[in-house]
Amino acid sequence: MLGNGLFVGGPSNIVGNDVVELAAQYMAEHARFELWIGTHEPPLGFRQQFERGRASSEAMLAAYETWVEFETAYQASGRKVGRVRDERERLKAALRRATDALVRARIE
C-alpha cells in the first residue's frame, strides 16, 4: 500500500480520492527529492544525504504505520468506511507530514 508504490490497485473506494491525491503528492515530492539529491551541486556527501533523508524516512514510516492502523480498523469494522473516519483523518495528516518533510529536506 505505502512506499514507492503508495496506492496501487485503485483503493479510492476505500480511502477516498482525497487520500489518493495526498499519496500522489507524496510520491511526486519523493521523486523531486531523489532528483534533487542526485543533481545537487556541489554533490551532497553521504552524511548530508543521510541527514536530509532521515526526517523524511521517519515521516514515511509514521504514514505507513497510520495506514496499517486504518486498514486494521477498516477490516475490524466489517469493511465499513463510515466507521473509520478518525483513522482516515489521521492517515491524511500523516501523508501531509511526510510530504512536508520531503519539502523541508530540500530547502533546509
ZALUM-31084 format. One record per residue: residue in one letter; residue number from 1; x, z, y of N, C-alpha, C, O in turn. Coordinates in pm, 1 decimal. Each point is the difference from the previous one (the first is absolute). Example, Ala and Ser with C-alpha at 12.3 -4.5 7.8 and 13.67 -1.06 7.14 Angstrom:
BEGIN
PT rest  nr      n_x      n_z      n_y     ca_x     ca_z     ca_y      c_x      c_z      c_y      o_x      o_z      o_y
PT    A   1   1319.0    780.0   -569.0    -89.0      0.0    119.0     90.0      0.0    120.0    103.6     66.5     -1.9
PT    S   2   -138.6   -138.5    106.9     82.0      6.0    119.0    -77.0     73.0    109.0     50.9     16.9    110.8
***
This chain:
BEGIN
PT rest  nr      n_x      n_z      n_y     ca_x     ca_z     ca_y      c_x      c_z      c_y      o_x      o_z      o_y
PT    M   1     82.4      0.0   -118.6    -82.4      0.0    118.6     86.9      0.0    125.1     -6.4    -94.9     78.2
PT    L   2     86.0    196.7    -57.2     84.4      5.7    119.1    143.8    -32.0    -35.6     40.5     11.7   -115.6
PT    G   3     34.8    -51.5    213.6    138.3    -40.6    -20.0     14.7   -136.7     62.5    -71.3    -31.8     95.1
PT    N   4    160.7    -49.0   -145.2     15.3   -133.8     56.2   -121.2    -85.9    -29.1    -25.5    -94.8     74.3
PT    G   5    -50.7    123.7   -179.5   -119.6    -74.9    -32.4   -123.8     77.8     36.8    -96.5      0.8    -76.4
PT    L   6     95.9     63.9    189.6    -99.0     97.9     42.2   -138.9    -16.7    -60.3    -34.2     74.8    -91.6
PT    F   7    -44.3   -165.1    136.4   -136.0    -13.1    -50.2    -15.0   -135.5    -66.0    -35.7    -97.9     65.5
PT    V   8     62.2     91.9   -191.9    -12.7   -124.1    -74.1   -123.8     10.4    -87.9    -23.0    103.3    -62.9
PT    G   9    -55.3   -207.5     58.1   -115.1      0.7    -87.9   -131.7     23.9     70.7   -101.3     22.5    -66.3
PT    G  10     99.0    -26.6    196.1   -123.6      5.9     75.3    -77.9    129.4     -6.1   -119.2     -3.1    -30.6
PT    P  11    181.8    118.5     58.8    -72.7    125.3     -6.3    -82.4     30.3    124.2    -43.5    113.7     18.0
PT    S  12     21.2   -211.7     67.4    -70.5     28.7    125.0   -140.0     53.8    -25.4    -55.3     69.3     85.4
PT    N  13     -3.3    -99.5   -201.0   -131.3     54.2    -28.6      7.6    148.6    -33.1   -102.3     68.5     -0.8
PT    I  14    221.3    -18.7    -26.2     18.3    142.4    -27.1     40.1     73.9    127.1    -62.5     99.6     36.5
PT    V  15    166.8   -148.1     31.0     52.5     71.1    115.9    -50.1    -54.9    132.2      1.7     71.7    100.0
PT    G  16    -45.5   -193.8    -96.2    -47.4    -61.4    123.0    105.1    -89.2     62.4    120.2     21.5    -15.6
PT    N  17   -167.9   -121.0     85.8     91.7    -95.8     63.1     88.1     63.7    105.6    111.0    -47.5     24.3
PT    D  18   -158.2    154.5     39.5     83.5     65.5    100.3    123.3     63.0    -63.8    107.0      0.8     61.0
PT    V  19   -119.8     51.8   -181.8    115.4     56.0    -69.5     92.1   -112.0    -46.1    122.2     12.2      8.9
PT    V  20   -179.9   -120.6    -57.8     81.0   -115.3    -40.0     77.8    -51.9    120.5    117.2    -35.7    -12.3
PT    E  21   -181.2     31.3    127.5     69.1    -45.0    121.0    117.1     92.0     34.3    107.6    -47.9     36.0
PT    L  22   -127.1    179.2    -46.7    109.6     93.7     27.6    114.9    -18.5    -99.1    117.0      8.2     37.4
PT    A  23   -150.9    -33.1   -163.3    103.2    -24.9   -100.3     75.7   -128.1     32.7    122.1     -5.5    -15.4
PT    A  24   -192.7    -96.3     59.8     64.5   -126.2     37.6     90.4     19.8    121.6    107.8    -59.0      7.7
PT    Q  25   -151.1    141.2     86.6     84.1     29.9    115.7    128.2     69.7    -43.9    108.4    -29.5     50.5
PT    Y  26   -122.0    122.8   -145.6    118.7     65.9    -53.1     93.5   -102.4    -64.2    120.5      1.1     25.1
PT    M  27   -175.4    -88.3   -106.8     81.9    -99.8    -68.6     71.9    -90.2     99.7    117.7    -31.1    -18.2
PT    A  28   -187.2    -10.9    122.9     62.1    -84.7    101.7    110.6     75.3     72.3    106.6    -55.9     26.0
PT    E  29   -131.1    181.8      6.4    102.3     78.8     68.9    118.9     26.6    -91.2    114.1      4.0     46.1
PT    H  30   -140.1     14.1   -174.7    109.2     18.1    -96.0     87.9   -125.3     -3.7    122.7     10.1     -2.3
PT    A  31   -185.0   -127.2      1.7     76.5   -125.3      1.4     81.0    -11.8    129.1    116.1    -40.7     -3.7
PT    R  32   -176.3     75.9    118.1     73.5     -4.1    127.0    120.2     93.6     -3.5    108.3    -35.0     47.0
PT    F  33   -127.9    154.3   -103.1    107.0     98.4     -9.4    114.2    -54.0    -86.0    116.4      9.8     38.6
PT    E  34   -148.7    -66.2   -153.6    103.0    -54.7    -89.1     74.0   -116.0     66.0    122.0    -10.7    -12.4
PT    L  35   -194.8    -75.9     82.3     65.1   -109.2     72.9     91.5     54.8    108.5    111.3    -49.1     18.5
PT    W  36   -157.4    149.5     52.4     77.5     60.8    107.2    128.7     60.9    -55.7    107.7    -19.0     56.5
PT    I  37   -119.4     92.2   -167.3    118.5     61.3    -62.2    100.9   -109.8    -36.8    119.9     14.0     24.3
PT    G  38   -169.9   -122.1    -82.5     88.1   -106.0    -48.1     64.2    -84.2    107.4    102.3    -63.9    -24.5
PT    T  39   -160.6     62.4    144.2     53.8    -85.1    106.6     52.2     79.6    119.0     35.6    -58.2    102.5
PT    H  40    -30.6    191.0   -115.1     43.0     84.0    111.9    143.5    -33.0     38.3     86.8    -14.3    -86.1
PT    E  41    -63.0      2.5    216.0    134.9    -23.1     52.8     36.0    114.3     92.5    -74.8     27.6     93.8
PT    P  42    184.2     38.7   -115.9     87.7    -15.2   -115.6    -69.4     50.5   -126.1    -94.1     79.0      8.2
PT    P  43    140.0   -124.1   -124.1    -64.1     43.4   -124.8     -2.7    152.4    -11.8     96.5     68.2     34.6
PT    L  44   -207.3    -17.1    -83.4    -11.3    143.8    -20.0     77.9     39.6   -124.2     -2.2    -70.0   -101.3
PT    G  45     70.1    181.8    110.1     70.6     52.6   -115.8    -99.4     64.8    -96.1   -117.5     17.7     32.3
PT    F  46    167.1     17.1   -150.4    -86.0     59.7   -101.3    -66.1    126.4     52.9   -120.0     19.9    -19.0
PT    R  47    197.3     65.7     85.3    -55.8    125.8     51.8   -111.2    -27.2    100.7   -103.9     66.0     -4.4
PT    Q  48    123.1   -160.8     94.3   -102.8    -34.1     98.3   -124.6    -54.5    -68.7   -112.1     36.1     35.9
PT    Q  49    131.8   -122.8   -134.4   -114.7    -54.1    -74.3    -75.9    111.9    -70.0   -123.1      3.4      1.8
PT    F  50    197.2     87.5    -63.2    -61.5    112.0    -69.7    -80.1     86.7     96.3   -114.7     34.7    -28.0
PT    E  51    174.7      0.2    141.0    -67.1     85.6     96.9   -127.6    -64.8     53.4   -102.1     66.6     16.7
PT    R  52    109.0   -196.5      9.7   -117.5    -70.3     52.5   -108.6    -15.6   -105.5   -119.0      7.0     30.6
PT    G  53    160.5    -28.0   -153.7    -97.0    -22.1   -106.3    -59.9    126.1    -58.3   -106.8     -5.3    -61.0
PT    R  54    172.8    118.5     78.1    -47.1    124.5    -60.6   -139.0     39.2     48.8    -87.2     30.4    -81.4
PT    A  55     65.5    -30.7    209.7   -130.0     41.3     53.4   -111.2    -93.4    -45.5   -109.8     44.7    -33.3
PT    S  56    138.5   -174.3     31.9   -103.0    -93.8    -44.0    -28.6     16.6   -149.1   -114.7    -13.2    -42.8
PT    S  57    217.5     41.9    -36.1    -21.8     22.5   -143.4    -81.8    125.3    -24.4    -87.6      1.8    -86.5
PT    E  58    115.7    102.6    162.2    -76.2    123.8    -13.9   -146.5    -22.3     38.6    -90.1     53.0    -64.9
PT    A  59     66.4   -131.0    169.9   -136.8    -29.3     42.3    -72.2    -83.8   -104.7   -118.3     21.8    -26.1
PT    M  60    189.0   -117.8    -34.4    -63.1    -82.0   -102.9    -31.0     81.8   -123.1   -103.3    -21.3    -63.4
PT    L  61    190.2    114.7     27.7    -27.7     88.8   -112.7   -125.7     81.8     27.1    -83.1     18.1    -88.9
PT    A  62     69.4     30.9    211.2   -120.2     76.2     36.2   -124.8    -88.0     -9.7   -105.0     45.5    -45.3
PT    A  63    116.7   -171.6     87.9   -114.3    -92.1    -10.2    -34.6    -25.6   -146.2   -117.6     -5.2    -36.0
PT    Y  64    218.5    -10.7    -47.6    -25.0    -21.0   -142.0    -68.6    121.6    -61.9    -95.6    -13.9    -76.3
PT    E  65    144.5    131.6    109.3    -61.4    122.3    -52.6   -144.7     12.3     46.4    -86.2     45.7    -75.1
PT    T  66     60.0    -86.7    198.8   -136.2      2.7     52.1    -87.0   -101.1    -73.5   -117.1     26.8    -26.8
PT    W  67    173.8   -143.4     -6.2    -73.5    -97.5    -80.8    -36.8     59.0   -135.6   -113.2    -15.5    -45.8
PT    V  68    208.3     83.2    -18.6    -26.3     61.0   -130.4   -112.5    102.4     12.0    -87.5      6.2    -86.4
PT    E  69     89.0     74.2    192.7   -107.5     96.6     23.2   -134.1    -71.2     17.4   -101.3     42.6    -55.5
PT    F  70    101.3   -151.1    132.6   -122.8    -76.3     19.9    -50.1    -55.2   -132.7   -117.5     15.2    -33.6
PT    E  71    205.9    -79.1    -41.6    -39.9    -61.7   -126.1    -50.6    104.4    -99.3    -97.6    -23.8    -71.2
PT    T  72    163.3    138.0     66.4    -42.1    108.1    -89.6   -138.1     50.2     38.5    -85.9     19.6    -86.0
PT    A  73     64.5      1.3    215.9   -131.3     46.8     47.4   -107.1   -105.4    -25.3   -112.9     32.7    -36.7
PT    Y  74    148.5   -158.3     56.5    -94.4   -109.5    -22.4    -44.0     -3.3   -146.3   -119.0    -12.7    -29.1
PT    Q  75    213.4     23.9    -61.3    -34.1      0.5   -142.4    -83.0    123.3    -35.0    -97.0    -10.0    -75.1
PT    A  76    134.7    126.6    129.2    -72.2    124.3    -28.8   -142.3     -2.1     55.2    -87.7     69.7    -51.0
PT    S  77     65.0   -149.5    154.9   -132.8     -6.8     61.5    -93.6    -92.2    -76.1   -114.6    -20.0     40.3
PT    G  78    162.9    -36.0   -149.8    -80.5    -99.2    -70.4      5.1   -134.6     69.2    -92.6    -80.5     -9.5
PT    R  79    205.0     57.5     80.7     22.3   -125.3     72.9   -102.6    -21.9    110.6    -48.8   -110.9     21.9
PT    K  80     17.8    220.9     47.1    -93.8     -3.4    112.6     80.5      4.4    129.6     55.0    103.8     37.0
PT    V  81    -49.2   -216.5     30.3     80.1    -11.9    122.1    -43.0    101.4    105.0     84.5     56.8     69.2
PT    G  82   -211.6    -33.9    -56.7    -50.4     91.6    101.8     43.3    143.9    -17.0     -8.9     78.8     94.2
PT    R  83     54.9    -43.4   -211.1     41.2    138.1    -26.1    148.0     24.6     28.7     47.4    112.6    -15.1
PT    V  84     24.6   -213.4     55.2    144.2     15.5     23.9     38.1    -38.8    143.3    109.4    -50.6     25.1
PT    R  85   -200.4     75.1     66.6     26.9    -37.4    140.4    120.3     73.6     57.5     82.6    -59.9     68.7
PT    D  86    -72.5    190.5    -96.9    112.7     76.5     54.7    133.0    -51.0    -54.1     96.8    -13.2     74.8
PT    E  87    -92.1    -15.4   -204.3    122.3    -52.4    -60.9     35.0   -136.9     58.4    117.1    -31.9     21.1
PT    R  88   -220.1    -47.9      4.5     20.3   -132.6     59.0     58.9     11.6    141.0     90.0    -75.6     36.6
PT    E  89   -140.5    169.2     41.0     53.0     20.1    135.9    144.3     49.1     -4.6     81.7    -40.2     82.8
PT    R  90    -49.9    126.1   -178.0    139.1     45.1    -15.3     90.3   -116.2    -39.8    114.4     -7.7     44.9
PT    L  91   -164.5    -82.2   -128.4     77.0   -117.8    -37.9     28.3    -87.8    121.1    112.0    -47.9     18.0
PT    K  92   -212.7     27.2     64.0     19.1    -80.1    121.5    105.0     63.0     90.7     86.9    -69.3     52.8
PT    A  93    -95.1    200.0    -35.1     95.9     69.8     86.0    141.6    -10.4    -57.6     96.0    -18.6     74.7
PT    A  94    -83.1     30.6   -205.7    131.7     -8.5    -63.3     59.0   -139.6     16.4    119.8    -13.4     24.8
PT    L  95   -201.2    -90.0    -38.1     49.1   -136.7     19.4     43.2    -22.1    144.7    100.8    -66.0     25.2
PT    R  96   -175.9    120.5     69.1     40.3    -11.1    141.2    134.6     68.1     23.5     86.8    -54.5     68.2
PT    R  97    -70.0    174.6   -125.5    127.1     72.1     17.1    115.7    -77.4    -62.2    108.4     -5.7     58.1
PT    A  98   -129.6    -53.3   -174.2    105.6    -76.7    -65.8     39.7   -120.8     85.1    118.4    -30.2     14.6
PT    T  99   -217.2    -37.7     40.7     27.5   -115.3     86.1     73.5     44.2    126.1     97.1    -63.6     41.1
PT    D 100   -142.8    171.8     19.7     65.3     51.2    121.0    144.8     40.5    -26.6     86.5    -19.0     85.5
PT    A 101    -59.9     74.7   -203.7    136.8     39.2    -34.7     92.1   -121.6     -4.8    115.6      7.6     41.7
PT    L 102   -166.3   -118.9    -92.0     80.4   -122.7     -3.8     27.3    -52.4    140.8    110.9    -44.2     30.1
PT    V 103   -211.3     49.3     54.7     18.4    -44.2    138.9    104.6     87.2     68.5     91.5    -50.7     64.9
PT    R 104   -105.7    182.3    -79.7     95.7     92.5     64.3    142.3    -21.5    -51.0     96.0     10.0     76.4
PT    A 105    -82.8    -39.4   -204.6    133.7    -19.8    -57.9     71.5   -117.5     65.6    122.7      0.0     10.7
PT    R 106   -197.9    -99.3     32.8     63.8   -115.6     64.5     33.0     24.7    146.0     92.2    -61.9     53.1
PT    I 107   -164.3    149.9     12.5     20.4     15.7    144.5     82.8    123.4     37.0     40.5     15.0    115.3
PT    E 108    -15.6     71.8   -210.6     77.5    120.1     31.7    148.2    -25.3    -11.0     80.0     90.6     23.3
***
